[in-house]
Amino acid sequence: MIKLYSFGANLNVPDPSPFVLKINLLLQVSNQPFEVISGTQYLQKAPKGKLPYIEDGKHIITDSFFIEKHLKDTYGFDIDSHLSTEQKAISELACASLEERLYWCIVHFRWVFESNWAVIKPTFFGDMPFPLNRIIPKLARKGMIKAMKGHGIGRHSEAEILQIAASQLQAMSNLLGNKDYFFNGKLSLLDVCSYSMLAQILLPNMPSPLVDLTNQYSNLVAFCERIHTQYYS
Ligand SMILES: N[C@@H](CCC(=O)N[C@@H](CS)C(=O)NCC(=O)O)C(=O)O
């Protein structure tokens, strides 16, 4: 059975990582039996220092991109089999855009935005014994801020980060329109990637300008609720 190494349900989301959530949903839809193994300790064991990774028999596959490819190559599970070549190309570019741009806007509002950090800190690190509970959250936040600077998002003001998020959400909303799914009336990878990101913004009870902005796109809110109810209620 495939083992999915994850953080575990938290913040009212099936997983607080959009990449883990993406693979969790993909595995569900693939009908492959799988077991979710949760805990931040798996971050230390992760071959690339990031979650998710999966163990499938003798194979360990890291990164949601390669896990999706593994499901295709090993089990013939192609969630995009009903898409045209052009739709597949749009999906590839749109998923990458959400994961490389919108994701970092979410990271900013979790790790930098003070009122949300006040929630994240006890939620992610509250179980640690003293003095680790004083040291580790500070180091983790410093590490995230460094990663954000390295990516580039951390060099922008909050107003600029919101402009980037708005551009992403507007594009997602325009592409979805009034449809239930992005392409051809059936779940595809772009639905999975979009849900995985939107869930991180909309499901936790952590008010922010990013949540207010996202709530302006009623089709995205309804889409997120619909997918969530279908797979995680
Ligand atoms: N490209 C990777 C991204 C995975 C990723 O960034 N995971 C984050 C959680 S959302 C992580 O494990 N971060 C821990 C760290 O950077 O220390 C994928 O698609 O799986």
The ligand as an SDF file (V2000), in Angstrom:
LIG
                    3D

 20 19  0  0  0  0  0  0  0  0999 V2000
    7.5550   21.3850   -4.9750 N   0  0  0  0  0  0  0  0  0  0  0  0
    7.1780   20.6750   -3.7740 C   0  0  0  0  0  0  0  0  0  0  0  0
    6.8770   21.6800   -2.6710 C   0  0  0  0  0  0  0  0  0  0  0  0
    6.7030   21.0170   -1.3140 C   0  0  0  0  0  0  0  0  0  0  0  0
    6.7510   22.0470   -0.2000 C   0  0  0  0  0  0  0  0  0  0  0  0
    7.1290   23.2190   -0.3860 O   0  0  0  0  0  0  0  0  0  0  0  0
    6.3890   21.6080    0.9930 N   0  0  0  0  0  0  0  0  0  0  0  0
    6.4450   22.4740    2.1400 C   0  0  0  0  0  0  0  0  0  0  0  0
    5.1050   22.4900    2.8750 C   0  0  0  0  0  0  0  0  0  0  0  0
    3.8900   23.3610    1.9900 S   0  0  0  0  0  0  0  0  0  0  0  0
    7.4830   21.9550    3.1200 C   0  0  0  0  0  0  0  0  0  0  0  0
    7.6200   20.7720    3.3160 O   0  0  0  0  0  0  0  0  0  0  0  0
    8.2160   22.8660    3.7390 N   0  0  0  0  0  0  0  0  0  0  0  0
    9.1250   22.5380    4.7740 C   0  0  0  0  0  0  0  0  0  0  0  0
   10.3750   23.3150    4.6860 C   0  0  0  0  0  0  0  0  0  0  0  0
   10.6150   23.9940    3.6690 O   0  0  0  0  0  0  0  0  0  0  0  0
   11.1400   23.2330    5.6470 O   0  0  0  0  0  0  0  0  0  0  0  0
    5.9840   19.7780   -4.0660 C   0  0  0  0  0  0  0  0  0  0  0  0
    5.2800   20.0300   -5.0570 O   0  0  0  0  0  0  0  0  0  0  0  0
    5.7960   18.7890   -3.3640 O   0  0  0  0  0  0  0  0  0  0  0  0
  1  2  1  0
  2  3  1  0
  2 18  1  0
  3  4  1  0
  4  5  1  0
  5  6  2  0
  5  7  1  0
  7  8  1  0
  8  9  1  0
  8 11  1  0
  9 10  1  0
 11 12  2  0
 11 13  1  0
 13 14  1  0
 14 15  1  0
 15 16  2  0
 15 17  1  0
 18 19  2  0
 18 20  1  0
M  END
$$$$
